[in-house]
Amino acid sequence: MISGTTRLGGLLGSPVAHSLSPAIHNESFRELGLDFVYLCFDVGKEALPCVVAALREMNVYGFNITMPDKEAVVPLLDGLTEAAGLIRAVNTVCNENGKLIGHNTDGVGFMRSVREIGADPAGKEMTLMGCGGAAQAIAFQAALDGTRVLHLACRHSSSWKKAEDIVDRINKNTPCRADLTDLQDEAEMRRILDCSMLLANATSVGMGDHADRMPLAFPRLLREDLVVVDAIYNPRTTRLLREADAAGCRTANGLGMFLYQAEAAFRIWTGKEMPVDHIRSMFFI
């Protein structure tokens, strides 16, 4: 029930009408008896400064940020966590006594999801495909969580310099050693995959208009003892995962990452544990 003391939070981005986040968070608030509510607000970059200022004045408990606002929100905040500062993008903001502090829980969600399937890359090598927002969050969190070597694999295109910057920042700011490989170079992809225990896709290839494609051009490089995780959760089984299943790999889609990034945000805002099993049974099975 909405009351005179109900605290407001939500999701900023554009588009947001498709988001599952309101269902997840509002059901969690209801289950735990918290007087909070979570709504979606369709906000692009131009309106973002005014909206964040208004939310500050309204003393919201916090909010999530999605595309295209994850980087644009950074200068509007009062502080960043270590991970958010390295990633230079925010997906969760918490109001701490009037100070808006930016977090990035995408990488936290990914790392928890791979640990859940017994594929923790700490002390080992992994390959990550992509250099967009999700890839950056995964890359830096993996580095901070003890991955020994991170192989970033991207197409040699206009985003190559961005990928080089990610690798450079990981090498300068974490104990992890990172390198960059062209996704289209079969020999180099074979070399890094042979050293990796985990292959993760953080590109959009495999969803929407690209649902019939896969980011790895050489499925013959997949081997039985390689764990393959796709950050995409719609569709639940991408072409990459089908090829990996056929090769005998252990696989997982992006539902775990999505659930656990939401759980991390919930904990930041409320100080309580999200009822994960309840939420999983309602929305993910």
KEFIGU-302250 format. One record per residue: residue number from 1; x, y, z of N, C-alpha, C in turn. Coordinates in Angstrom, 1 decimal. Layout:
BEGIN
  num      nX      nY      nZ     caX     caY     caZ      cX      cY      cZ
  NUM       X       Y       Z       X       Y       Z       X       Y       Z
...
***
This chain:
BEGIN
  num      nX      nY      nZ     caX     caY     caZ      cX      cY      cZ
    1     0.8    -1.2     0.0     0.0     0.0     0.0     0.9     1.2     0.0
    2     0.5     2.2    -0.8     1.2     3.5    -0.8     0.7     4.3     0.4
    3     1.6     4.9     1.1     1.3     5.7     2.3     1.9     7.1     2.2
    4     1.7     7.9     3.2     2.3     9.2     3.2     3.7     9.2     3.5
    5     4.3     8.0     3.9     5.7     7.9     4.2     6.4     7.0     3.2
    6     5.7     6.6     2.1     6.4     5.7     1.1     7.5     6.4     0.4
    7     8.7     5.7     0.4     9.9     6.2    -0.2     9.9     5.9    -1.7
    8    10.3     6.8    -2.5    10.3     6.7    -4.0    11.7     6.3    -4.5
    9    11.7     5.5    -5.5    12.9     5.2    -6.3    12.5     4.7    -7.7
   10    13.4     4.3    -8.5    13.0     3.8    -9.8    14.2     3.6   -10.8
   11    13.8     3.7   -12.0    14.7     3.5   -13.1    14.7     4.6   -14.1
   12    15.8     5.2   -14.4    16.0     6.3   -15.4    16.6     5.7   -16.7
   13    16.1     6.1   -17.8    16.7     5.6   -19.1    15.7     5.8   -20.2
   14    16.1     5.4   -21.4    15.2     5.4   -22.5    15.6     4.4   -23.6
   15    14.7     3.5   -23.9    13.4     3.2   -23.4    13.4     2.4   -22.1
   16    12.4     2.4   -21.3    12.3     1.7   -20.1    11.0     0.9   -19.9
   17    10.1     1.1   -20.8     8.8     0.4   -20.6     8.8    -1.1   -20.5
   18     9.9    -1.7   -21.1    10.0    -3.1   -21.2    10.6    -3.7   -19.9
   19    11.1    -2.9   -19.0    11.9    -3.3   -17.9    11.2    -4.2   -16.9
   20    11.9    -5.3   -16.5    11.4    -6.2   -15.5    11.7    -5.7   -14.1
   21    12.5    -4.6   -14.0    12.9    -4.2   -12.7    11.8    -3.7   -11.7
   22    10.8    -3.0   -12.2     9.7    -2.6   -11.2     9.0    -3.9   -10.6
   23     8.8    -4.9   -11.4     8.1    -6.1   -10.9     9.0    -6.7    -9.8
   24    10.3    -6.9   -10.1    11.3    -7.5    -9.2    11.4    -6.7    -7.9
   25    11.6    -5.4    -8.0    11.8    -4.6    -6.7    10.5    -4.4    -5.9
   26     9.4    -4.1    -6.6     8.2    -3.9    -5.8     7.7    -5.2    -5.2
   27     7.9    -6.4    -5.8     7.6    -7.6    -5.2     8.5    -7.9    -4.0
   28     9.8    -7.5    -4.1    10.7    -7.7    -3.0    10.3    -6.8    -1.8
   29    10.0    -5.5    -2.1     9.5    -4.6    -1.0     8.3    -5.2    -0.3
   30     7.3    -5.7    -1.1     6.1    -6.2    -0.6     6.4    -7.4     0.3
   31     7.3    -8.3    -0.2     7.6    -9.5     0.6     8.3    -9.2     1.9
   32     9.1    -8.2     1.9     9.8    -7.8     3.2     9.1    -6.8     4.0
   33     7.9    -6.3     3.5     7.2    -5.3     4.3     7.8    -3.9     4.3
   34     8.5    -3.5     3.2     9.2    -2.2     3.2     8.3    -1.2     2.5
   35     8.3     0.0     3.1     7.4     1.1     2.6     8.2     1.8     1.5
   36     8.5     1.1     0.4     9.2     1.7    -0.7     8.4     1.3    -2.0
   37     8.6     2.1    -3.0     8.0     1.9    -4.3     9.1     2.2    -5.4
   38     9.0     1.4    -6.5     9.9     1.6    -7.6     9.2     1.8    -8.9
   39     9.5     2.9    -9.6     8.8     3.2   -10.9     9.8     3.4   -12.0
   40     9.3     3.4   -13.2    10.2     3.7   -14.4     9.9     5.1   -14.9
   41    11.0     5.8   -15.3    10.9     7.1   -15.8    11.7     7.2   -17.1
   42    11.0     7.4   -18.2    11.7     7.5   -19.5    12.4     8.8   -19.6
   43    13.7     8.8   -19.4    14.6    10.0   -19.4    15.8     9.8   -20.2
   44    16.0    10.7   -21.2    17.2    10.7   -22.0    18.2    11.6   -21.5
   45    19.3    11.7   -22.2    20.5    12.5   -21.7    20.1    14.0   -21.4
   46    19.4    14.6   -22.3    19.1    16.0   -22.2    18.3    16.4   -20.9
   47    17.4    15.6   -20.6    16.6    15.9   -19.4    17.2    15.3   -18.1
   48    18.2    14.6   -18.2    18.8    13.9   -17.0    19.2    14.8   -15.9
   49    19.9    15.9   -16.2    20.3    16.8   -15.1    19.1    17.4   -14.3
   50    18.1    17.8   -14.9    16.9    18.3   -14.2    16.2    17.2   -13.4
   51    16.1    16.0   -14.0    15.5    14.9   -13.3    16.3    14.5   -12.1
   52    17.6    14.3   -12.2    18.4    14.0   -11.0    18.3    15.0    -9.9
   53    18.3    16.3   -10.3    18.2    17.4    -9.3    16.8    17.3    -8.6
   54    15.8    17.0    -9.4    14.5    16.8    -8.7    14.4    15.6    -7.8
   55    15.0    14.5    -8.2    15.0    13.3    -7.3    15.8    13.6    -6.1
   56    16.9    14.4    -6.2    17.6    14.7    -5.0    16.8    15.5    -4.0
   57    16.0    16.5    -4.5    15.2    17.3    -3.7    14.0    16.5    -3.1
   58    13.6    15.5    -3.8    12.5    14.7    -3.3    13.0    13.6    -2.3
   59    14.3    13.6    -2.1    14.8    12.7    -1.1    14.5    11.2    -1.4
   60    14.6    10.8    -2.6    14.4     9.4    -3.0    15.5     8.5    -2.3
   61    15.2     7.2    -2.2    16.1     6.3    -1.6    17.3     6.0    -2.6
   62    17.0     6.1    -3.9    18.0     5.9    -4.9    17.3     5.5    -6.2
   63    18.1     5.2    -7.2    17.5     4.8    -8.5    18.5     4.0    -9.3
   64    18.0     3.3   -10.3    18.8     2.6   -11.3    19.0     3.5   -12.5
   65    20.0     3.3   -13.2    20.3     4.0   -14.5    20.5     3.0   -15.6
   66    19.9     3.2   -16.7    20.2     2.3   -17.9    20.5     3.2   -19.1
   67    20.7     2.6   -20.2    21.1     3.3   -21.4    20.0     4.3   -21.8
   68    20.3     5.5   -22.2    21.7     6.0   -22.6    22.4     6.9   -21.5
   69    22.0     6.7   -20.3    22.3     7.6   -19.2    23.4     7.1   -18.3
   70    24.0     5.9   -18.5    24.9     5.4   -17.5    26.2     6.2   -17.3
   71    26.7     6.8   -18.4    27.9     7.6   -18.3    27.5     9.1   -18.0
   72    26.4     9.5   -18.6    26.0    10.9   -18.5    25.6    11.3   -17.0
   73    25.2    10.3   -16.2    24.9    10.6   -14.8    26.1    10.9   -13.9
   74    27.2    10.4   -14.3    28.4    10.5   -13.5    28.7    11.9   -12.9
   75    28.8    12.9   -13.8    29.1    14.3   -13.2    28.0    14.9   -12.4
   76    26.8    14.3   -12.4    25.7    14.8   -11.6    25.7    14.3   -10.2
   77    26.6    13.4    -9.8    26.6    12.7    -8.6    27.7    13.3    -7.6
   78    27.6    12.9    -6.3    28.5    13.4    -5.3    29.7    12.5    -5.1
   79    29.6    11.3    -5.6    30.7    10.4    -5.4    30.5     9.1    -6.1
   80    31.6     8.3    -6.3    31.5     7.0    -6.9    32.2     5.9    -6.1
   81    31.8     4.7    -6.2    32.5     3.6    -5.6    33.8     3.3    -6.5
   82    34.7     2.5    -6.0    35.9     2.2    -6.7    35.6     1.6    -8.1
   83    34.7     0.6    -8.1    34.3     0.0    -9.4    33.7     0.9   -10.4
   84    32.7     1.8    -9.9    32.1     2.7   -10.8    33.1     3.7   -11.3
   85    34.0     4.1   -10.5    35.0     5.1   -10.9    35.9     4.5   -12.0
   86    36.3     3.2   -11.9    37.1     2.6   -12.9    36.3     2.4   -14.2
   87    35.0     2.0   -14.1    34.2     1.7   -15.2    33.8     3.0   -15.9
   88    33.7     4.1   -15.1    33.2     5.4   -15.6    31.8     5.3   -16.1
   89    31.0     4.5   -15.4    29.6     4.4   -15.7    28.9     3.9   -14.5
   90    27.6     4.2   -14.3    26.9     3.9   -13.1    25.5     3.3   -13.5
   91    25.1     2.2   -12.8    23.8     1.7   -13.0    22.9     1.8   -11.8
   92    23.5     2.2   -10.6    22.8     2.3    -9.4    23.2     3.5    -8.6
   93    22.3     4.3    -8.1    22.6     5.5    -7.3    21.9     5.3    -6.0
   94    22.6     5.6    -4.9    22.0     5.5    -3.5    22.1     6.9    -2.9
   95    21.0     7.3    -2.3    21.0     8.5    -1.5    21.5     8.2    -0.1
   96    22.7     8.7     0.2    23.3     8.5     1.5    23.3     9.8     2.3
   97    22.2    10.1     3.0    22.1    11.3     3.8    22.2    12.5     2.9
   98    21.5    12.5     1.8    21.6    13.7     0.9    22.6    13.6    -0.1
   99    23.6    12.7     0.0    24.7    12.6    -1.0    24.3    11.5    -2.0
  100    24.4    11.7    -3.3    24.1    10.7    -4.3    25.3    10.0    -4.7
  101    25.4     8.7    -4.4    26.7     8.0    -4.6    26.4     6.9    -5.7
  102    27.2     6.9    -6.7    27.1     6.0    -7.8    27.8     4.7    -7.7
  103    27.1     3.6    -8.0    27.6     2.3    -7.9    27.5     1.6    -9.3
  104    28.2     0.6    -9.6    27.9    -0.2   -10.8    27.8    -1.7   -10.3
  105    26.6    -2.2   -10.4    26.3    -3.6    -9.9    26.3    -4.6   -11.0
  106    26.4    -4.2   -12.3    26.4    -5.1   -13.4    27.5    -6.2   -13.3
  107    28.7    -5.7   -13.0    29.8    -6.7   -12.8    29.7    -7.6   -11.6
  108    29.2    -7.0   -10.5    28.9    -7.8    -9.3    27.9    -8.9    -9.6
  109    26.8    -8.5   -10.4    25.8    -9.5   -10.8    26.4   -10.6   -11.6
  110    27.3   -10.3   -12.6    27.9   -11.3   -13.4    28.8   -12.2   -12.6
  111    29.6   -11.6   -11.7    30.6   -12.5   -11.0    29.8   -13.4   -10.0
  112    28.7   -13.0    -9.4    28.0   -13.8    -8.5    27.3   -15.0    -9.4
  113    26.8   -14.6   -10.6    26.2   -15.6   -11.4    27.1   -16.7   -11.8
  114    28.4   -16.4   -12.2    29.3   -17.4   -12.6    29.8   -18.2   -11.4
  115    29.9   -17.6   -10.3    30.3   -18.4    -9.1    29.2   -19.4    -8.7
  116    28.0   -19.0    -9.0    26.9   -19.9    -8.7    26.9   -21.2    -9.5
  117    27.5   -21.1   -10.7    27.6   -22.3   -11.5    29.0   -22.9   -11.5
  118    29.8   -22.5   -10.4    31.1   -23.1   -10.2    32.1   -22.7   -11.2
  119    32.1   -21.4   -11.7    33.0   -21.0   -12.8    33.7   -19.7   -12.4
  120    34.1   -19.6   -11.1    34.8   -18.4   -10.6    36.2   -18.3   -11.3
  121    36.4   -17.2   -12.0    37.7   -17.0   -12.7    38.9   -16.5   -11.8
  122    38.6   -16.3   -10.5    39.7   -15.8    -9.6    40.9   -16.7    -9.7
  123    42.1   -16.0   -10.0    43.3   -16.8   -10.1    43.5   -17.5   -11.4
  124    42.6   -17.3   -12.3    42.6   -18.0   -13.6    42.5   -17.0   -14.8
  125    42.4   -17.5   -16.0    42.2   -16.7   -17.2    40.8   -16.8   -17.7
  126    40.3   -15.7   -18.3    39.0   -15.7   -18.9    39.0   -14.8   -20.2
  127    38.1   -15.1   -21.1    38.0   -14.3   -22.3    36.6   -13.6   -22.3
  128    36.6   -12.3   -22.6    35.4   -11.6   -22.6    35.2   -10.9   -23.9
  129    34.1   -11.1   -24.6    33.8   -10.5   -25.9    33.0    -9.3   -25.7
  130    33.5    -8.1   -26.3    32.8    -6.9   -26.2    33.5    -5.8   -25.5
  131    33.1    -4.5   -25.7    33.8    -3.4   -25.0    32.8    -2.3   -24.7
  132    31.5    -2.7   -24.7    30.4    -1.7   -24.4    30.3    -1.6   -22.9
  133    29.1    -1.0   -22.4    28.9    -0.8   -21.0    28.9    -2.0   -20.2
  134    28.2    -3.1   -20.6    28.2    -4.3   -19.9    29.6    -5.0   -19.8
  135    30.3    -4.9   -20.9    31.6    -5.5   -21.0    32.6    -4.8   -20.0
  136    32.5    -3.5   -20.0    33.4    -2.8   -19.1    33.1    -3.1   -17.6
  137    31.8    -3.2   -17.3    31.5    -3.5   -15.9    32.0    -4.9   -15.5
  138    31.8    -5.9   -16.4    32.3    -7.3   -16.2    33.8    -7.3   -16.1
  139    34.4    -6.6   -17.0    35.9    -6.6   -17.1    36.5    -6.1   -15.8
  140    36.1    -4.9   -15.4    36.7    -4.3   -14.2    36.3    -5.1   -12.9
  141    35.1    -5.6   -12.8    34.7    -6.4   -11.6    35.5    -7.7   -11.6
  142    35.7    -8.3   -12.7    36.5    -9.6   -12.8    37.9    -9.3   -12.3
  143    38.5    -8.2   -12.8    39.8    -7.8   -12.4    39.9    -7.5   -10.9
  144    38.9    -6.8   -10.4    39.0    -6.4    -9.0    38.7    -7.7    -8.1
  145    38.0    -8.7    -8.6    37.7    -9.9    -7.9    38.8   -11.0    -8.0
  146    39.9   -10.6    -8.7    41.1   -11.6    -8.6    41.3   -12.4    -9.9
  147    40.6   -12.1   -11.0    41.0   -12.8   -12.2    42.4   -12.5   -12.6
  148    43.2   -13.5   -12.9    44.6   -13.4   -13.1    44.9   -12.7   -14.5
  149    44.3   -13.2   -15.5    44.5   -12.7   -16.9    43.1   -12.5   -17.5
  150    42.8   -11.4   -18.0    41.6   -11.1   -18.8    41.9   -10.8   -20.2
  151    41.4   -11.7   -21.1    41.6   -11.5   -22.5    40.3   -10.8   -23.1
  152    40.4    -9.5   -23.5    39.3    -8.8   -24.1    39.3    -9.0   -25.6
  153    38.2    -9.5   -26.2    38.2    -9.8   -27.6    37.1    -8.9   -28.2
  154    37.5    -8.1   -29.2    36.6    -7.2   -29.9    36.9    -7.2   -31.4
  155    35.9    -6.7   -32.2    36.2    -6.5   -33.6    37.1    -5.3   -33.8
  156    38.0    -5.4   -34.8    38.9    -4.3   -35.0    38.1    -3.2   -35.8
  157    37.4    -2.3   -35.1    36.5    -1.4   -35.7    36.7     0.0   -35.0
  158    35.7     0.8   -35.1    35.8     2.2   -34.5    35.8     2.1   -33.0
  159    35.4     1.0   -32.4    35.5     0.8   -30.9    36.8     0.3   -30.4
  160    37.7     0.1   -31.3    39.0    -0.5   -30.9    39.8     0.3   -29.9
  161    39.8     1.6   -30.1    40.4     2.5   -29.1    39.8     2.5   -27.8
  162    38.5     2.3   -27.7    37.8     2.2   -26.4    38.2     0.9   -25.7
  163    38.4    -0.2   -26.5    38.8    -1.4   -26.0    40.3    -1.3   -25.4
  164    41.1    -0.6   -26.2    42.5    -0.4   -25.7    42.5     0.4   -24.4
  165    41.6     1.3   -24.3    41.6     2.1   -23.1    41.2     1.3   -21.9
  166    40.2     0.4   -22.1    39.8    -0.5   -21.0    40.9    -1.4   -20.5
  167    41.6    -2.0   -21.5    42.8    -2.8   -21.2    43.9    -2.0   -20.4
  168    44.1    -0.8   -20.9    45.1     0.0   -20.2    44.8     0.4   -18.8
  169    43.5     0.7   -18.6    43.0     1.0   -17.2    43.1    -0.2   -16.3
  170    42.7    -1.3   -16.8    42.8    -2.5   -16.0    44.3    -2.8   -15.6
  171    45.2    -2.7   -16.5    46.6    -3.0   -16.2    47.2    -1.9   -15.3
  172    46.7    -0.7   -15.3    47.3     0.3   -14.5    46.7     0.4   -13.1
  173    45.4    -0.1   -12.9    44.7     0.1   -11.7    44.4    -1.2   -10.9
  174    44.7    -2.4   -11.5    44.3    -3.6   -10.8    45.5    -4.6   -10.9
  175    45.6    -5.6   -10.1    46.6    -6.6   -10.3    46.4    -7.5   -11.5
  176    45.3    -7.5   -12.1    45.0    -8.4   -13.2    45.8    -7.9   -14.5
  177    46.2    -8.9   -15.3    46.8    -8.6   -16.5    45.8    -8.7   -17.7
  178    45.6    -7.7   -18.4    44.7    -7.7   -19.5    45.3    -7.5   -20.9
  179    44.7    -8.1   -21.9    45.2    -7.9   -23.2    44.1    -7.8   -24.2
  180    44.3    -7.5   -25.4    43.3    -7.2   -26.4    43.5    -8.1   -27.7
  181    42.5    -8.7   -28.1    42.6    -9.6   -29.3    41.4    -9.3   -30.3
  182    41.8    -9.4   -31.6    40.8    -9.2   -32.6    39.9   -10.4   -32.7
  183    38.6   -10.2   -32.6    37.6   -11.3   -32.6    37.7   -12.1   -33.9
  184    38.1   -11.5   -35.0    38.2   -12.1   -36.3    39.5   -12.8   -36.6
  185    40.4   -12.8   -35.7    41.7   -13.5   -35.9    41.6   -14.9   -35.2
  186    41.4   -15.9   -36.1    41.2   -17.2   -35.5    42.4   -17.8   -34.7
  187    43.6   -17.5   -35.2    44.7   -18.0   -34.5    44.9   -17.4   -33.1
  188    44.6   -16.1   -33.0    44.7   -15.5   -31.7    43.6   -15.9   -30.8
  189    42.4   -16.0   -31.4    41.3   -16.5   -30.6    41.5   -17.9   -30.1
  190    42.1   -18.7   -30.9    42.4   -20.1   -30.4    43.4   -20.0   -29.2
  191    44.4   -19.1   -29.4    45.4   -19.0   -28.3    44.8   -18.6   -27.0
  192    44.0   -17.6   -27.0    43.5   -17.1   -25.7    42.4   -18.0   -25.1
  193    41.6   -18.7   -26.0    40.6   -19.6   -25.5    41.2   -20.9   -24.9
  194    42.4   -21.3   -25.5    43.1   -22.4   -25.0    43.6   -22.2   -23.5
  195    43.8   -20.9   -23.2    44.3   -20.6   -21.9    43.1   -20.2   -20.9
  196    41.9   -20.1   -21.4    40.8   -19.6   -20.6    39.9   -20.7   -20.1
  197    39.4   -20.5   -18.9    38.4   -21.5   -18.3    37.0   -21.0   -18.6
  198    36.9   -19.7   -18.9    35.6   -19.1   -19.1    35.5   -18.2   -20.3
  199    34.5   -18.3   -21.1    34.2   -17.4   -22.2    32.9   -16.7   -22.0
  200    32.9   -15.4   -22.0    31.7   -14.6   -21.7    31.4   -13.7   -22.9
  201    30.2   -13.6   -23.3    29.7   -12.6   -24.3    29.0   -11.5   -23.7
  202    29.5   -10.3   -23.9    28.9    -9.0   -23.4    28.6    -8.1   -24.6
  203    28.4    -8.7   -25.8    28.0    -7.9   -26.9    26.5    -8.1   -27.1
  204    25.9    -7.4   -28.1    24.4    -7.6   -28.3    24.2    -8.6   -29.4
  205    25.3    -9.2   -29.9    25.1   -10.2   -31.0    24.5   -11.5   -30.4
  206    23.3   -11.8   -30.9    22.6   -12.9   -30.4    21.2   -12.6   -29.9
  207    20.9   -11.3   -30.0    19.6   -10.8   -29.6    19.0    -9.8   -30.6
  208    17.7    -9.6   -30.6    17.1    -8.7   -31.5    17.3    -9.0   -32.9
  209    17.7    -8.0   -33.7    18.0    -8.2   -35.1    19.2    -9.2   -35.4
  210    20.0    -9.4   -34.3    21.2   -10.3   -34.5    21.0   -11.7   -33.9
  211    19.7   -12.1   -33.7    19.4   -13.3   -33.0    20.0   -14.6   -33.7
  212    20.1   -14.5   -35.0    20.6   -15.6   -35.7    22.1   -15.7   -35.9
  213    22.8   -14.7   -35.2    24.3   -14.6   -35.3    24.9   -15.0   -34.0
  214    26.2   -15.1   -34.0    27.0   -15.3   -32.7    28.3   -14.5   -32.8
  215    28.7   -14.0   -31.6    29.9   -13.1   -31.6    31.2   -13.9   -31.9
  216    31.2   -15.2   -31.6    32.4   -16.0   -31.9    32.3   -16.6   -33.3
  217    33.1   -16.2   -34.2    33.0   -16.6   -35.6    33.6   -18.0   -35.8
  218    34.2   -18.6   -34.8    34.8   -19.9   -34.9    34.3   -20.9   -33.9
  219    33.1   -21.4   -34.0    32.6   -22.3   -33.0    33.4   -23.6   -32.8
  220    34.2   -23.9   -33.8    35.1   -25.1   -33.6    36.1   -24.9   -32.5
  221    36.3   -23.6   -32.0    37.3   -23.4   -30.9    36.7   -23.7   -29.6
  222    35.4   -23.9   -29.5    34.8   -24.3   -28.2    35.2   -25.7   -27.8
  223    35.5   -25.9   -26.6    35.9   -27.2   -26.1    35.1   -27.6   -24.9
  224    35.1   -28.9   -24.5    34.2   -29.4   -23.5    34.4   -28.8   -22.1
  225    35.7   -28.5   -21.8    36.0   -28.0   -20.4    35.9   -26.5   -20.3
  226    35.4   -25.8   -21.4    35.2   -24.3   -21.4    33.8   -24.0   -20.9
  227    33.7   -23.1   -19.9    32.4   -22.6   -19.5    32.0   -21.4   -20.4
  228    30.8   -21.4   -20.9    30.4   -20.3   -21.8    29.2   -19.6   -21.2
  229    29.3   -18.3   -21.0    28.2   -17.5   -20.4    27.9   -16.4   -21.3
  230    26.6   -16.2   -21.6    26.1   -15.1   -22.5    25.3   -14.1   -21.6
  231    25.7   -12.9   -21.6    25.0   -11.9   -20.8    23.6   -11.6   -21.3
  232    23.3   -12.0   -22.5    21.9   -11.9   -23.0    21.0   -12.8   -22.3
  233    19.8   -12.3   -22.0    18.8   -13.2   -21.4    17.5   -13.2   -22.2
  234    17.4   -12.5   -23.2    16.2   -12.6   -24.1    16.7   -12.5   -25.6
  235    16.8   -13.6   -26.3    16.3   -15.0   -25.9    17.1   -15.6   -24.8
  236    16.5   -16.6   -24.2    17.2   -17.3   -23.1    18.3   -18.2   -23.6
  237    18.1   -18.7   -24.8    19.2   -19.6   -25.4    19.6   -18.9   -26.8
  238    20.8   -18.3   -26.8    21.3   -17.7   -28.0    22.0   -18.7   -28.9
  239    22.3   -18.3   -30.0    23.1   -19.2   -30.9    24.4   -19.6   -30.3
  240    25.1   -18.7   -29.7    26.3   -19.0   -29.0    26.1   -20.1   -28.0
  241    25.1   -20.0   -27.2    24.8   -21.1   -26.2    24.5   -22.4   -26.8
  242    23.7   -22.4   -27.9    23.4   -23.6   -28.6    24.7   -24.3   -29.1
  243    25.6   -23.5   -29.7    26.8   -24.1   -30.2    27.7   -24.6   -29.0
  244    27.7   -23.9   -27.9    28.5   -24.3   -26.8    27.9   -25.6   -26.2
  245    26.6   -25.7   -26.1    25.9   -26.9   -25.6    26.3   -28.1   -26.5
  246    26.3   -27.9   -27.8    26.6   -28.9   -28.7    28.1   -29.4   -28.6
  247    28.9   -28.5   -28.1    30.4   -28.8   -27.9    30.6   -29.5   -26.6
  248    29.6   -29.6   -25.7    29.7   -30.2   -24.4    30.1   -29.2   -23.3
  249    30.0   -27.9   -23.6    30.4   -26.9   -22.6    29.3   -26.7   -21.6
  250    29.7   -26.3   -20.4    28.8   -25.9   -19.4    28.4   -24.5   -19.7
  251    27.1   -24.1   -19.7    26.6   -22.8   -20.2    25.6   -22.2   -19.2
  252    25.5   -20.9   -19.4    24.5   -20.1   -18.6    24.2   -18.8   -19.4
  253    22.9   -18.4   -19.3    22.5   -17.1   -20.0    22.6   -16.0   -19.0
  254    22.1   -14.8   -19.4    22.2   -13.6   -18.6    21.2   -13.4   -17.5
  255    20.3   -14.4   -17.3    19.3   -14.2   -16.2    19.9   -14.1   -14.8
  256    20.9   -14.8   -14.6    21.6   -14.8   -13.3    22.2   -13.4   -13.1
  257    22.9   -12.9   -14.1    23.5   -11.6   -14.0    22.5   -10.5   -13.7
  258    21.4   -10.6   -14.5    20.3    -9.6   -14.3    19.7    -9.7   -12.9
  259    19.5   -10.9   -12.4    18.9   -11.0   -11.0    19.8   -10.5   -10.0
  260    21.1   -10.9   -10.1    22.0   -10.5    -9.0    22.5    -9.1    -9.0
  261    22.5    -8.4   -10.2    22.7    -7.0   -10.2    21.6    -6.2    -9.5
  262    20.4    -6.7    -9.7    19.2    -6.1    -9.0    19.3    -6.4    -7.5
  263    19.7    -7.6    -7.2    19.9    -7.9    -5.7    20.9    -7.1    -5.1
  264    22.0    -6.8    -5.8    23.0    -5.9    -5.2    22.5    -4.5    -5.0
  265    21.8    -4.0    -6.0    21.2    -2.6    -5.9    20.2    -2.6    -4.7
  266    19.4    -3.6    -4.6    18.4    -3.7    -3.5    19.1    -3.6    -2.1
  267    20.2    -4.4    -2.0    20.9    -4.4    -0.7    21.5    -3.0    -0.4
  268    22.0    -2.3    -1.5    22.6    -1.0    -1.3    21.5     0.0    -0.8
  269    20.3    -0.1    -1.4    19.3     0.9    -1.0    18.7     0.6     0.4
  270    18.5    -0.7     0.7    17.7    -1.1     1.9    18.5    -1.7     3.0
  271    19.7    -2.1     2.8    20.5    -2.8     3.8    20.0    -4.2     4.1
  272    19.1    -4.7     3.3    18.5    -6.0     3.5    18.8    -6.9     2.2
  273    18.7    -8.2     2.4    18.8    -9.2     1.4    17.5    -9.3     0.6
  274    17.6    -9.2    -0.7    16.5    -9.4    -1.6    16.0   -10.9    -1.4
  275    14.8   -11.2    -1.4    14.3   -12.6    -1.3    14.5   -13.3    -2.7
  276    15.8   -13.6    -3.0    16.2   -14.1    -4.3    15.4   -15.3    -4.8
  277    15.3   -16.3    -3.9    14.6   -17.5    -4.3    13.1   -17.3    -4.6
  278    12.5   -16.4    -3.9    11.1   -16.0    -4.2    11.0   -15.3    -5.5
  279    11.9   -14.4    -5.8    11.9   -13.6    -7.0    12.2   -14.5    -8.2
  280    13.2   -15.4    -8.0    13.5   -16.4    -9.1    12.3   -17.2    -9.4
  281    11.6   -17.7    -8.4    10.4   -18.6    -8.7     9.3   -17.8    -9.4
  282     9.2   -16.6    -9.1     8.1   -15.8    -9.7     8.4   -15.3   -11.1
  283     9.6   -14.9   -11.4     9.9   -14.3   -12.7    10.9   -15.0   -13.6
  284    11.6   -16.0   -13.1    12.7   -16.5   -13.9    12.6   -18.0   -14.2
  285    11.5   -18.6   -13.8    11.3   -20.0   -14.1    10.1   -20.2   -15.0
***
